[in-house]
Amino acid sequence: MSTGVQTVSSATSNSQVRSPSAPASGQQRNAGVEAVADLPPRNRVCLWHGLSISGFRKFLGLKPQITVRNLDRLLSAGCMTGYNSLMNAIEHLIYGGRIARTPVTEPPIFILGHWRSGTTMLHNLMTLNPRFTFLNLYECLFPGHFLLTQKINAPLTEWLLPKKRPMDNVEVAWSAPQEDEVALAVWTTLSPYLMPAFQGRMNVYERFLDPAEMTEPERRIWKDALLTLVKKVAMRRRGICVMKSPTHTYRVPTLLEMFPDARFVYIYRDPRAVYQSTIHLRKMMFAENTLGNLRPEVWSEETLYLYEKSVRRFEDTKHLIPEGNLFELRFEDLEKAPADVLEKLHASLNLPGWDEAEAPIRKVVSGFSTYRKNSYRIDAGTIQMLETRLRWVFDLYGYALTQGDSAAA
């Protein structure tokens, strides 16, 4: 496969480590400003369409930036809040008792890893196993009433969705696997996925990365929401729920507190590819969900800060995971031999269903040769900055510090 990242010469470099509140270097600012070229067409559906009336009020209370150009998003989301609140209440009346009584007989599997480390690819492959299940896009955007409305609404509204995700060309459908963090964001507003509306204001959402940094009432709400999601999926489908959200990488102690026997899969990738692809992700996802102006000048420093925090948090807490319940892998190995890595993963974590999963996984993998990855240009100065600031990550995961060596994105 092609690498997807091309290097171009640059005489500018920056290796100084900064806090996220410090101004970005000229090089990082320019790279961010250039990143807003070729924005995707505006989607009809955005994250805020899942909010309830109370959630919408809490969201506005945080004072997101709002521009005239994005008033249509705000107004359409506001119109949806009444419907969501009503459907949430009706579902609770009908199913609330049953949800509360539903046991979690199979603890979830959590896929961990920083954004653009390969978590989506891994999630999509793992959930081909018929013994597993997952939260889909509709369930994540409308977590409070999907038991009541999905069968009717999903077929009627499929046309509103884009055909592919703009950040990586992965196909989009209401039934496709999705990050449960989306559900936590719209259901509780206690989520770092508020960030598209608060660019450059990490003080609003950073503490929602780790429930340990929330207030006690917030922590109870967050944990109840996650547990309820798992129970609702268990009501609807049999199988082990595979949860995928990069944000869970910061939360291992809390996840173990809730699910002591949970299993974890951690995927990591060349930091050069992670950085460049994350900048692209921010451009696409923020353009689709912002209510204000894009602020590419802050993306670089925030990306680096959250990446370092993600790796440190996982490395500092992974020892808490019981022996035999953690599998770590490199994205590059998964990309090279997906079926072989998945087989090893199943064996290492003693997961059921490989005999049933192998054929569909190998069939999907055989079509990877036609998949077109995004291609990014990364200049030599940016590579030097990354290899200097993130030297410890390169050393930790065994990636070569060769400036001319480009990584897959």
C-alpha positions as CSV (number, residue, x, y, z in Angstrom):
1,M,0.0,0.0,0.0
2,S,1.1,3.5,-0.6
3,T,2.2,5.6,2.4
4,G,-0.3,8.4,1.9
5,V,2.1,11.1,3.2
6,Q,4.5,12.9,1.0
7,T,7.5,15.0,2.3
8,V,8.3,18.4,1.0
9,S,11.3,20.5,2.0
10,S,11.1,23.3,4.5
11,A,13.7,25.3,6.3
12,T,11.4,26.1,9.2
13,S,11.3,23.9,12.4
14,N,10.0,24.1,15.9
15,S,10.8,21.8,18.7
16,Q,9.7,23.7,21.8
17,V,7.2,22.0,24.0
18,R,4.2,24.2,24.8
19,S,1.0,24.0,26.9
20,P,-2.2,24.0,24.9
21,S,-2.8,27.6,25.9
22,A,0.4,28.8,24.4
23,P,0.4,30.3,20.9
24,A,1.3,28.0,18.1
25,S,4.5,28.6,16.1
26,G,4.4,30.3,12.8
27,Q,5.0,27.0,11.1
28,Q,2.1,25.4,13.0
29,R,-0.2,28.3,12.4
30,N,0.4,28.4,8.7
31,A,-0.1,24.6,8.4
32,G,-3.4,25.0,10.2
33,V,-4.6,27.9,8.0
34,E,-3.7,25.9,4.8
35,A,-5.6,22.9,6.2
36,V,-9.0,24.6,5.7
37,A,-8.8,24.3,1.9
38,D,-11.1,21.8,0.2
39,L,-13.7,21.7,2.9
40,P,-16.5,19.1,2.5
41,P,-20.0,20.0,1.4
42,R,-22.2,20.9,4.4
43,N,-24.1,17.9,5.8
44,R,-27.8,17.9,6.6
45,V,-27.2,16.1,9.9
46,C,-24.8,17.3,12.7
47,L,-23.9,16.2,16.2
48,W,-26.2,18.7,17.9
49,H,-29.4,17.3,16.3
50,G,-29.4,14.6,19.0
51,L,-29.7,17.1,21.9
52,S,-32.8,17.2,24.1
53,I,-34.2,20.5,25.4
54,S,-32.2,20.2,28.7
55,G,-29.1,19.3,26.8
56,F,-29.5,22.1,24.4
57,R,-29.9,24.5,27.3
58,K,-26.8,23.2,29.0
59,F,-24.9,23.4,25.7
60,L,-25.9,27.0,25.1
61,G,-25.0,27.8,28.7
62,L,-21.4,27.1,27.9
63,K,-21.5,29.9,25.3
64,P,-20.4,28.4,22.1
65,Q,-19.3,30.7,19.3
66,I,-22.2,31.2,16.8
67,T,-22.0,32.9,13.4
68,V,-24.7,33.9,11.0
69,R,-23.5,31.3,8.5
70,N,-24.2,28.5,10.9
71,L,-27.5,29.7,12.3
72,D,-29.3,27.1,10.2
73,R,-27.6,24.3,12.2
74,L,-28.5,26.0,15.5
75,L,-32.1,26.5,14.5
76,S,-32.6,23.0,13.1
77,A,-30.9,21.4,16.2
78,G,-33.2,23.6,18.4
79,C,-36.2,22.3,16.5
80,M,-35.1,18.7,17.1
81,T,-34.8,19.1,20.8
82,G,-38.6,19.0,21.4
83,Y,-38.9,15.8,19.4
84,N,-36.0,14.2,21.1
85,S,-37.2,15.1,24.6
86,L,-40.7,13.8,23.9
87,M,-39.4,10.5,22.4
88,N,-36.9,10.1,25.3
89,A,-39.7,10.4,27.8
90,I,-42.0,8.0,25.9
91,E,-39.2,5.4,25.6
92,H,-38.4,5.7,29.3
93,L,-42.1,5.1,30.2
94,I,-42.2,2.1,28.0
95,Y,-38.8,0.5,28.4
96,G,-37.3,2.2,31.5
97,G,-38.1,-0.7,33.9
98,R,-36.9,-3.3,31.5
99,I,-33.7,-1.4,30.8
100,A,-32.9,-1.2,34.5
101,R,-33.5,-4.9,35.0
102,T,-31.3,-6.0,32.0
103,P,-28.1,-7.7,33.3
104,V,-24.8,-7.1,31.6
105,T,-23.8,-10.8,31.3
106,E,-20.9,-10.1,28.9
107,P,-18.7,-7.1,29.8
108,P,-17.8,-5.0,26.8
109,I,-14.6,-4.9,24.8
110,F,-13.1,-1.4,24.6
111,I,-11.0,-0.4,21.6
112,L,-8.5,2.2,22.7
113,G,-6.0,4.5,20.9
114,H,-5.7,8.1,19.8
115,W,-7.8,9.4,17.0
116,R,-6.5,8.3,13.5
117,S,-4.5,5.4,15.0
118,G,-6.7,2.8,13.2
119,T,-9.5,2.4,15.7
120,T,-12.2,2.7,13.1
121,M,-10.7,0.0,10.8
122,L,-10.2,-2.3,13.8
123,H,-13.8,-1.7,15.1
124,N,-15.3,-2.4,11.6
125,L,-13.3,-5.6,11.3
126,M,-13.9,-6.9,14.8
127,T,-17.7,-6.3,14.6
128,L,-17.8,-8.7,11.6
129,N,-17.7,-11.4,14.2
130,P,-21.4,-12.5,14.6
131,R,-20.7,-13.2,18.3
132,F,-20.1,-9.4,18.8
133,T,-22.4,-6.4,18.6
134,F,-22.0,-2.6,18.6
135,L,-23.7,0.7,18.8
136,N,-24.6,2.1,15.4
137,L,-24.8,5.6,14.1
138,Y,-28.5,6.1,14.7
139,E,-28.2,4.7,18.2
140,C,-25.3,7.0,19.0
141,L,-27.0,10.2,17.6
142,F,-30.3,9.4,19.3
143,P,-29.3,7.4,22.4
144,G,-32.4,8.4,24.4
145,H,-35.0,7.0,22.1
146,F,-33.5,4.6,19.5
147,L,-35.4,1.6,21.0
148,L,-38.6,3.4,20.1
149,T,-37.8,5.2,16.9
150,Q,-35.0,3.5,15.0
151,K,-37.0,1.0,13.0
152,I,-39.2,3.7,11.5
153,N,-36.9,6.7,11.3
154,A,-33.7,5.2,10.1
155,P,-35.0,3.9,6.7
156,L,-36.9,7.2,6.1
157,T,-33.9,9.5,6.9
158,E,-31.0,7.5,5.3
159,W,-30.9,9.9,2.4
160,L,-29.9,12.7,4.7
161,L,-26.5,11.1,5.4
162,P,-23.4,11.6,3.3
163,K,-22.3,8.6,1.4
164,K,-18.8,8.5,2.9
165,R,-17.0,10.0,5.9
166,P,-15.1,13.0,4.5
167,M,-12.0,12.4,6.7
168,D,-11.3,8.8,5.5
169,N,-13.8,7.7,2.8
170,V,-15.4,5.1,5.0
171,E,-19.0,4.4,4.0
172,V,-21.7,6.0,6.2
173,A,-25.0,4.4,7.1
174,W,-27.3,4.6,10.1
175,S,-26.5,0.9,10.7
176,A,-22.7,1.3,10.6
177,P,-20.6,1.0,13.8
178,Q,-20.1,4.3,15.6
179,E,-18.3,5.7,18.6
180,D,-20.3,5.6,21.8
181,E,-18.7,9.0,22.7
182,V,-21.2,10.5,20.3
183,A,-24.0,9.1,22.4
184,L,-22.4,10.4,25.6
185,A,-22.0,13.8,24.1
186,V,-25.6,14.3,23.0
187,W,-27.1,12.5,26.0
188,T,-25.1,14.1,28.8
189,T,-23.0,17.0,27.2
190,L,-20.2,15.7,29.5
191,S,-17.9,14.9,26.6
192,P,-14.8,16.3,24.9
193,Y,-16.8,16.0,21.7
194,L,-18.2,19.4,22.5
195,M,-14.9,20.6,21.0
196,P,-16.2,21.6,17.4
197,A,-18.2,24.3,19.1
198,F,-15.4,25.4,21.5
199,Q,-12.2,25.5,19.4
200,G,-9.4,27.0,21.3
201,R,-11.3,26.6,24.6
202,M,-10.1,23.4,26.0
203,N,-11.0,24.6,29.5
204,V,-14.7,23.9,28.5
205,Y,-14.3,20.2,27.6
206,E,-10.9,18.8,28.6
207,R,-12.0,17.6,32.0
208,F,-14.7,15.4,30.3
209,L,-11.9,13.2,29.0
210,D,-11.6,11.5,32.4
211,P,-14.6,11.0,34.7
212,A,-12.1,11.3,37.6
213,E,-11.9,15.0,36.8
214,M,-15.6,15.6,36.8
215,T,-17.7,16.6,39.7
216,E,-19.4,13.8,41.7
217,P,-22.9,14.5,40.2
218,E,-21.4,14.7,36.7
219,R,-19.6,11.4,37.2
220,R,-22.8,9.7,38.3
221,I,-24.6,11.0,35.3
222,W,-21.8,9.9,32.9
223,K,-21.5,6.4,34.4
224,D,-25.2,5.9,34.4
225,A,-25.4,6.9,30.7
226,L,-22.6,4.5,29.6
227,L,-24.1,1.6,31.6
228,T,-27.6,2.3,30.2
229,L,-26.2,2.3,26.6
230,V,-24.7,-1.1,27.2
231,K,-27.9,-2.4,28.7
232,K,-30.0,-1.0,25.8
233,V,-27.8,-2.8,23.3
234,A,-28.0,-6.0,25.3
235,M,-31.8,-5.7,25.1
236,R,-31.8,-5.4,21.3
237,R,-29.0,-7.7,20.2
238,R,-27.1,-10.7,21.7
239,G,-23.4,-10.7,21.8
240,I,-20.4,-8.9,23.4
241,C,-20.6,-5.2,22.8
242,V,-17.5,-3.8,21.1
243,M,-17.1,-0.1,22.2
244,K,-14.8,2.2,20.2
245,S,-14.0,5.7,21.3
246,P,-10.5,7.2,21.4
247,T,-11.7,9.1,24.5
248,H,-11.9,5.9,26.5
249,T,-8.1,5.7,26.3
250,Y,-8.1,8.3,29.1
251,R,-10.6,6.4,31.2
252,V,-9.2,2.9,31.9
253,P,-9.6,3.1,35.8
254,T,-13.3,4.2,35.5
255,L,-14.1,1.6,32.9
256,L,-12.6,-1.1,35.1
257,E,-14.5,0.2,38.1
258,M,-17.7,-0.2,36.0
259,F,-16.7,-3.4,34.2
260,P,-13.9,-5.2,36.1
261,D,-13.8,-8.1,33.6
262,A,-13.8,-5.9,30.5
263,R,-11.3,-6.6,27.8
264,F,-9.2,-3.9,26.0
265,V,-7.6,-3.6,22.6
266,Y,-5.0,-0.8,22.3
267,I,-3.8,0.3,18.8
268,Y,-1.0,2.7,18.1
269,R,0.5,4.2,14.9
270,D,3.5,6.2,13.6
271,P,3.1,9.6,15.3
272,R,3.8,11.4,12.1
273,A,0.8,9.8,10.5
274,V,-1.4,10.3,13.6
275,Y,-0.6,14.0,13.7
276,Q,-1.2,14.7,10.0
277,S,-4.3,12.6,9.8
278,T,-5.7,14.2,13.0
279,I,-5.3,17.7,11.6
280,H,-7.3,16.4,8.6
281,L,-9.9,14.9,10.9
282,R,-10.4,18.2,12.7
283,K,-10.8,20.1,9.5
284,M,-13.6,17.8,8.3
285,M,-15.4,17.1,11.6
286,F,-15.2,20.7,12.8
287,A,-16.5,22.0,9.5
288,E,-19.5,19.6,9.8
289,N,-20.3,20.5,13.4
290,T,-19.1,24.0,14.2
291,L,-21.6,26.7,15.0
292,G,-18.9,29.4,14.6
293,N,-15.7,30.0,12.7
294,L,-13.1,27.4,12.1
295,R,-9.9,28.1,14.1
296,P,-7.1,26.1,12.4
297,E,-4.4,28.1,14.1
298,V,-5.1,26.2,17.4
299,W,-5.5,22.7,15.9
300,S,-1.8,21.8,15.9
301,E,-1.0,22.5,19.5
302,E,-4.2,21.0,20.8
303,T,-3.6,17.9,18.7
304,L,-0.1,17.5,20.1
305,Y,-1.2,18.1,23.7
306,L,-4.1,15.6,23.6
307,Y,-1.9,13.0,21.8
308,E,0.8,13.2,24.5
309,K,-1.9,13.1,27.2
310,S,-3.5,10.1,25.6
311,V,-0.3,8.0,25.4
312,R,0.8,9.0,28.9
313,R,-2.6,8.2,30.4
314,F,-2.8,4.8,28.8
315,E,0.8,3.8,29.7
316,D,0.2,5.0,33.3
317,T,-3.0,3.0,33.8
318,K,-2.7,-0.1,31.6
319,H,-1.2,-2.1,34.5
320,L,-4.6,-2.0,36.2
321,I,-6.0,-4.2,33.5
322,P,-6.1,-7.9,34.6
323,E,-3.6,-10.1,32.9
324,G,-5.0,-11.6,29.7
325,N,-7.5,-8.8,29.2
326,L,-5.3,-6.5,27.2
327,F,-4.1,-6.8,23.6
328,E,-1.8,-4.2,22.1
329,L,-1.1,-3.9,18.3
330,R,0.5,-1.6,15.7
331,F,-1.6,-0.2,13.0
332,E,1.0,-1.0,10.4
333,D,0.7,-4.7,11.3
334,L,-3.1,-4.6,11.1
335,E,-2.8,-2.9,7.7
336,K,-0.3,-5.4,6.4
337,A,-2.1,-8.6,7.6
338,P,-5.5,-7.8,9.0
339,A,-6.9,-11.3,9.3
340,D,-3.8,-12.7,10.9
341,V,-3.8,-9.9,13.5
342,L,-7.5,-10.4,14.2
343,E,-6.9,-14.1,14.7
344,K,-4.1,-13.4,17.1
345,L,-6.3,-10.9,18.9
346,H,-9.1,-13.4,19.4
347,A,-6.7,-16.0,20.7
348,S,-4.9,-13.7,23.1
349,L,-8.1,-12.3,24.7
350,N,-9.9,-15.7,24.5
351,L,-12.7,-14.3,22.5
352,P,-15.4,-16.5,20.9
353,G,-16.4,-16.8,17.3
354,W,-13.2,-16.7,15.3
355,D,-14.3,-19.7,13.2
356,E,-17.4,-17.9,12.3
357,A,-15.7,-14.5,11.8
358,E,-12.7,-15.6,9.7
359,A,-14.5,-16.0,6.4
360,P,-16.3,-12.6,6.4
361,I,-13.2,-10.8,7.7
362,R,-11.0,-12.3,4.9
363,K,-13.7,-11.4,2.4
364,V,-13.8,-7.8,3.5
365,V,-10.0,-7.6,3.7
366,S,-9.7,-8.9,0.1
367,G,-11.4,-5.7,-1.1
368,F,-9.0,-3.4,0.7
369,S,-6.9,-3.1,-2.5
370,T,-9.6,-0.9,-4.1
371,Y,-9.8,1.4,-1.1
372,R,-8.3,4.8,-1.7
373,K,-6.6,6.3,1.3
374,N,-6.2,10.1,1.8
375,S,-2.8,11.5,0.7
376,Y,-1.2,14.3,2.7
377,R,1.9,16.4,2.2
378,I,4.0,16.8,5.3
379,D,7.0,19.1,5.2
380,A,10.4,18.3,6.6
381,G,10.1,21.0,9.2
382,T,6.9,19.5,10.6
383,I,8.6,16.1,10.7
384,Q,11.5,17.6,12.6
385,M,9.2,19.2,15.1
386,L,7.3,16.0,15.6
387,E,10.4,13.8,16.0
388,T,11.8,16.3,18.5
389,R,8.7,16.9,20.6
390,L,7.4,13.3,20.4
391,R,10.8,11.6,20.6
392,W,9.6,9.7,23.7
393,V,6.6,8.3,21.8
394,F,8.8,7.2,18.9
395,D,11.1,5.4,21.3
396,L,8.2,3.9,23.3
397,Y,6.6,2.3,20.3
398,G,9.7,1.6,18.2
399,Y,9.3,4.0,15.3
400,A,12.4,5.1,13.5
401,L,13.5,8.8,13.7
402,T,14.3,9.2,10.1
403,Q,13.2,12.5,8.6
404,G,12.9,11.2,5.1
405,D,10.9,8.2,6.3
406,S,7.2,9.0,5.8
407,A,4.4,7.2,7.6
408,A,1.0,6.0,6.3
409,A,-2.0,8.3,6.8
